[in-house]
């Protein structure tokens, strides 16, 4: 079961609905209202229009609803002989389509005809048919809505790329034009000169930096010996936050372990203290896409870790410098301090290391130069250590050898709860092959 609050998940979701046919009886009107009411339980509202029964009225209504830039477009056939209208409406929609036919009146067979045609057009569309108050209907509806949110938002996302891809990540190369054409992702190159200028500007905004440092000192226990590193980390964080705001950047892929220490003398790990932007390390753009996917799908951040060990009992160990502080149950479960690994490499940097809660998790990573493959797994998070690095242990489900057969990169996204169905549906719409273990 999905473990997060669905009202948080769907907070800013935009849904539009198009009834196809006529409200010939109060029963049909009531059934349509009951279908729309199911979305109230997900914490989101729906904009709708009057029923359409001609091609011209369907086109006009879809264009009107499309002006709201929806995340999900619902089509509710109220009768049969409506396949052509549904097909035309879905082809005009900028968002994934969910077809929810009323019971009887040959609405279901018309729906299957429309969807059968749309599949050949590669339109992202799903059919959901069951009593709207049935638990399985509600569960599947949540899956579609979360996947639709991720689909619509990832196609608008902007990722700031600072530095190149760390040389060791030989399987993580990507083509920016391919990512843009396939996923809609826009990559924004950001030079270190630009970043340095932003850091200097952040240092000049003395009151903003002081307030941030005071807030961190009140919220977390910080060793006095780490104060200078804290100041540098705060200035870098505020600079990235400012760049994200000004350039409408959703996340960063940063060459944090090589170029950042060489250019700036630290890396951006302190940026995990808040969720102002998504942070992916070592220039791994596909990792950034995976982390953004979870942010859009659930409204929450996720942990990204390096594969470190997989023992014969199927216990997977992942290690990373840090992770978003929001992953901890409370602020007392977050460690802010210098990275021992960075000190051993000759530079000082502050990291944010939250204690992740035990429980079921989903693990995945996108891979392939076209970002056209996904390795998907699940397990249970059984242990989290915060020193010297952030180390997470997961007992994976299934066969360890099958898991290893699909490991083609070092970074994996780990997110609380079961998101297998959501990720598989998203990949279906994006034409990404899923390899599930």
Order of alpha helices (4+ residues) and beta strands (2+ residues): alpha-beta-alpha-beta-alpha-beta-alpha-beta-alpha-beta-alpha-beta-alpha-beta-alpha-alpha-alpha-beta-alpha-beta-alpha-beta-beta-beta-alpha-beta-beta-beta-beta-alpha-beta-alpha-beta
